[in-house]
Amino acid sequence: MGLSTENAPHFEDSQIDPPFYLSLYVIDSLKRGSLFDPNTFAISSLENWVWHFTEKITETVPMPKHMQKEIVQKRMWEKFSVDIKDEKFTGKLDAIDIDNEKSIKDFLRENREKSKETVGEIEEFFKQEEFPPFLWMEYDRFHKVYSEISAFFEDLILKVIALRPKQISQVKERNKQLRIASRVYSDLIETYFQALFSYLRLFVFMEVWSCSKEKDLFTSECKWSFVKVDPELFNPVFFDFHISMNRLRQTFFRFKPQEARINLSTPTDWAFKQLILMT
């Protein structure tokens, strides 16, 4: 059964958008010890980082015969490049005052809420009969995990920014200190990246296997469907997404146990417990 236009989500407006990429970029800058470099938040630096990140994603996605990895990567990056230059987003970036903690906190929170909204939209979309129930349940689990850990990293970033260098001469030393200090969170950062990488990989998989034409990729013309999906290729991609979230929860448990526990009173968590017991 194909999807009707009125039921299909408009992913061209809410898919893998700048806020989602930016949160990853900031955490990566923290890990690499480059957060305080003057050019870290230049649009060109962000674009270059996204290009290489999307290249890694597309390299690992099984493609149907009518899709070329290079074209898919180019389409992903072009979509991001247009979005990042949108006045609504650049205006929010320009409004950030590094000396005003509230402006930074508001920006980070808005980014997280926007990304959560996107995941929630996909979760609701997967509740249609065409898709197997485990898809929306997995996105529901990801929705919760992503919200918890993103909030954790927001607090961490705010603490880090409070230690920003006051003079240019202090930048190199503060970045070095930052890189050393971030090792405490290296496992969490690594598993967080892997989970989001797996999420994006599944996203791209659904896109390329649903689209009939390359020109429709990441636009409203591409309606997600399970009809053309090859199960033998889909299963490893989905299972990788599932396992990456298990690892992320386990790693996060060491930092904030009270937020990493599964609540078996909720239908989704209970269903996943049963799924695990049956496998």
Secondary structure, DSSP 8 states (H G I E B T S, - for coil): ----TTTS--HHHHSS-HHHHHHHHHHHHHHHT-TT-TTTTSHHHHHHHHHHHHHHHHHTS---TT--HHHHHHHHHHHHHHHHT-HHHHHHHHT--TT-HHHHHHHHHHHHHHHHHHHHHHHHHTTSTTS-HHHHHHHHHHHHHHHHHHHHHHHHHHHHHTT--SSGGGHHHHHHHHHHHGGGGHHHHHHHHHHHHHHHHHHHHHHHHH-SSGGGTTSTT----SSS--HHHHHHHHHHHHHHHHHHHHHHHTT-HHHH---TTSHHHHHHHHHHHH-
